[in-house]
Amino acid sequence: MADKLGIIAGSGDLPRMLIEACRESGRECHVIALEGHADPEVVDGVPHDWLRLGAAGKAIEIGRALKVRDVVLAGGIERPSLSSLRPDWRTLQFIMRLGRKSLGDDGILRLIIAEFEAEGFRVIGPDTVLKDLTPEAGQLGRHAPDTGAQADIDRGRDVLRSLSAVDVGQAVVVQQGLVLGVEAIEGTDALLARCGPLRREGDGGVLIKLSKRGQERRADMPTIGPDTVSAAVAAGLRGIAIEANATLVLDRQRTVDLADEHGLFLVAVSVE
């Protein structure tokens, strides 16, 4: 039997999928639901505690008391201001150690993981629980990128690889070689909403979503789902390219079906 899983739950579908996977396999789990982020309906009927984001010390205490071995960080979290965080002593010590790492999400995530591992927990990625969510390279639906779209994919891949050195963004929108927008702290859906009004005449743009070089994937794997496809359609795009073997595709069948229905290509590309 697998060790008890601690799920630190933010927003989105990923926490729900992890909980369902544990139910199906008979694995015990306990959810730390983050106030203001996790969906109350997701944790209904599941062993859980509600904690504010600044209560890291309490989360560690709960994990120890319940003999949790594995921990997975799942779901979206909006970065709070220090005043709204109201950190406990353990969290405050963590913030003081961050220093310049607070300038980038990946630095923060690496330090969070190090904190849990120093306490004897094993931090795992959601893909170790949810199998077959990271597609291999290839075309996922009925539609394929043409030569122009492939050029936009290559352009986006180059832009993201350059930006990864400064820990900025997992996604970019490119149309006819022009970069319409780069994902920052707002997230992919907001990026797509911002790029819609910037669309040029002619063939629509492409969303390219990749992990950063050396990214801590256990806590922050690139993720898409049906909502991403809907937002891409609304923005007038013609396709989505994700990184093969490194991007979570939530509700894969529905995501692919929705892309097919709207004539969008959906491809997983290899990144050297």
C-alpha positions in Angstrom: 0.0 0.0 0.0 1.3 3.5 -0.9 2.1 5.9 1.9 -0.5 8.4 3.0 -0.6 11.4 0.7 -0.7 15.0 1.9 -2.4 17.2 -0.7 -1.7 20.9 -0.4 -4.7 22.2 -2.4 -5.0 25.5 -4.3 -7.5 26.4 -7.0 -8.4 24.5 -10.1 -9.2 20.9 -11.0 -5.9 19.3 -10.0 -6.6 18.8 -6.3 -10.0 17.1 -7.2 -8.3 14.7 -9.6 -5.7 13.8 -7.0 -8.4 13.1 -4.4 -10.3 10.9 -6.9 -7.2 9.0 -7.8 -6.6 8.2 -4.1 -10.2 7.1 -3.7 -9.9 4.8 -6.7 -6.7 3.2 -5.6 -7.6 3.0 -1.9 -4.7 5.3 -0.9 -5.2 7.4 2.2 -4.9 11.1 1.8 -5.3 14.3 3.9 -5.9 17.6 2.3 -4.5 21.0 3.5 -7.0 23.3 1.8 -5.6 26.8 1.4 -8.1 29.5 2.4 -9.1 31.8 -0.4 -7.7 29.4 -3.0 -9.1 25.8 -2.7 -12.7 25.0 -3.7 -14.8 23.9 -0.6 -16.7 21.4 -2.8 -13.5 19.7 -3.7 -12.6 18.8 -0.1 -16.2 18.0 1.0 -16.3 14.5 2.4 -12.5 14.1 2.4 -10.2 14.4 5.6 -9.0 17.9 5.5 -7.9 21.1 7.3 -8.4 24.6 6.2 -5.3 26.7 6.6 -4.2 30.2 5.5 -1.2 30.4 3.2 1.0 31.8 6.0 0.5 28.9 8.4 3.3 26.6 7.2 4.2 25.6 10.8 0.7 24.3 11.4 0.7 22.4 8.1 3.9 20.6 9.1 2.5 19.8 12.5 -0.6 18.3 10.9 1.4 16.2 8.5 3.6 14.8 11.3 0.6 14.0 13.5 -1.2 12.1 10.7 2.0 10.3 9.7 1.9 11.7 6.2 4.9 10.6 4.1 4.4 12.0 0.6 3.3 15.6 -0.1 2.0 17.0 -3.4 1.5 20.7 -4.2 -1.5 21.0 -6.4 -3.5 23.9 -7.8 -3.1 27.6 -8.4 -2.1 30.1 -5.8 -2.1 33.9 -6.2 1.0 35.3 -4.6 -0.1 37.4 -1.6 1.3 40.6 -0.2 3.2 40.2 3.1 0.5 42.1 5.0 -2.2 39.7 3.8 -0.1 36.6 4.4 0.0 37.0 8.2 2.9 34.5 8.5 3.3 32.3 11.5 6.8 32.1 13.0 7.9 29.2 10.7 6.6 31.0 7.6 8.3 34.2 8.7 11.6 32.3 9.0 11.1 30.9 5.5 10.4 34.4 4.1 13.6 35.8 5.7 15.6 33.0 4.0 14.1 33.8 0.6 16.0 36.9 0.0 16.3 37.6 -3.7 14.7 34.3 -4.5 11.4 36.0 -3.9 11.8 37.7 -7.3 11.0 34.4 -9.1 8.4 31.7 -8.6 10.8 28.8 -9.2 13.2 30.0 -6.5 10.3 30.1 -4.0 9.1 26.7 -5.0 12.5 25.1 -4.6 12.8 26.6 -1.1 9.3 25.4 -0.1 10.2 21.8 -1.2 13.5 22.0 0.7 11.5 23.0 3.8 9.2 20.0 3.6 12.0 17.6 2.8 14.1 18.9 5.8 11.2 17.9 8.0 11.2 14.3 6.6 8.5 14.6 4.0 8.9 13.4 0.4 7.6 15.9 -2.1 6.3 14.3 -5.3 4.9 15.6 -8.5 1.2 15.2 -9.4 2.2 13.2 -12.4 3.4 10.4 -10.1 -0.1 10.0 -8.8 -2.0 10.8 -12.0 -0.7 8.6 -14.7 -0.8 9.3 -18.5 -1.4 13.1 -18.0 1.8 14.1 -19.8 1.5 13.3 -23.5 4.4 12.2 -25.6 5.4 14.2 -28.7 2.9 14.2 -31.4 -0.5 15.4 -32.6 -3.2 15.0 -30.0 -6.3 15.8 -32.0 -7.5 15.8 -35.6 -5.8 19.1 -36.7 -2.1 19.7 -37.4 -0.1 22.9 -37.6 0.8 24.1 -41.1 4.2 25.6 -42.0 3.3 29.0 -40.8 2.0 27.7 -37.4 5.2 25.6 -37.0 7.3 28.7 -37.5 5.3 30.4 -34.8 5.8 27.4 -32.5 9.6 27.6 -33.1 9.6 31.3 -32.5 7.7 30.9 -29.2 10.0 28.1 -28.1 13.1 30.4 -28.6 11.4 33.2 -26.7 10.5 31.1 -23.8 13.9 29.5 -23.6 15.5 33.0 -23.4 13.1 34.1 -20.7 13.5 31.0 -18.6 17.0 32.2 -17.6 15.3 35.0 -15.6 12.5 32.8 -14.3 9.7 34.5 -16.2 6.7 32.9 -17.8 5.7 29.4 -19.1 3.7 30.6 -22.0 3.8 33.0 -25.0 1.4 33.8 -27.8 2.9 34.3 -31.3 1.1 35.3 -34.5 2.9 35.4 -37.8 6.3 35.7 -36.0 5.1 38.5 -33.7 5.0 38.0 -30.0 1.6 39.2 -28.9 2.1 38.5 -25.2 4.2 36.7 -22.6 2.8 35.1 -19.5 3.8 36.8 -16.3 2.1 36.5 -12.9 -1.4 36.7 -14.3 -1.5 33.1 -15.7 -2.3 31.6 -19.1 -6.0 32.4 -19.3 -5.4 36.0 -18.5 -2.6 36.1 -21.0 -5.0 34.8 -23.7 -7.6 37.4 -22.7 -5.0 40.1 -23.0 -3.8 38.9 -26.5 -7.3 38.6 -28.0 -7.6 42.3 -28.8 -4.0 42.4 -30.2 -4.8 39.8 -32.9 -3.6 40.8 -36.4 -5.4 40.1 -39.7 -4.8 36.8 -41.3 -3.9 33.4 -39.7 -4.5 33.3 -36.0 -1.8 33.0 -33.4 -0.5 30.1 -31.4 -0.2 29.5 -27.7 3.2 27.9 -26.8 3.5 26.6 -23.2 6.7 25.0 -22.0 8.5 24.5 -18.7 11.4 26.7 -17.9 15.0 25.3 -18.0 15.7 23.6 -14.8 12.2 24.2 -13.5 11.1 22.5 -10.3 8.4 20.4 -12.0 7.2 18.7 -8.8 5.4 21.9 -7.8 4.8 23.8 -11.0 4.3 21.7 -14.1 2.8 23.5 -17.1 -0.8 22.6 -17.3 -3.7 23.0 -19.8 -7.3 21.8 -19.9 -10.6 22.6 -21.5 -10.6 26.1 -20.1 -7.3 26.8 -21.9 -8.9 25.7 -25.2 -11.9 27.8 -24.6 -9.8 30.8 -23.9 -7.6 30.2 -27.0 -10.8 30.1 -29.1 -12.0 33.3 -27.6 -8.6 34.9 -28.4 -8.8 33.9 -32.0 -5.9 31.5 -31.9 -5.6 28.5 -34.3 -3.6 26.2 -32.1 -1.8 25.2 -28.9 1.7 23.7 -28.6 2.8 22.1 -25.3 6.0 20.5 -24.1 6.0 16.7 -24.6 6.4 14.6 -21.4 6.4 17.7 -19.3 2.9 19.3 -19.5 -0.2 18.1 -17.6 -3.3 17.9 -19.8 -6.3 17.9 -17.5 -9.5 16.1 -18.6 -7.6 15.1 -21.7 -10.4 13.7 -23.8 -12.6 16.7 -23.3 -9.7 19.0 -24.0 -8.9 17.2 -27.3 -12.6 17.0 -28.3 -13.0 20.7 -27.7 -10.0 21.6 -29.8 -11.2 19.4 -32.6 -14.7 20.9 -32.4 -13.3 24.4 -32.9 -10.7 23.5 -35.5 -7.7 24.2 -33.2 -4.6 22.0 -33.5 -3.2 20.6 -30.2 0.4 19.2 -30.4 3.0 18.1 -27.9 6.5 19.1 -29.0 10.0 17.9 -28.0 12.3 20.5 -26.4 16.0 20.0 -26.4 
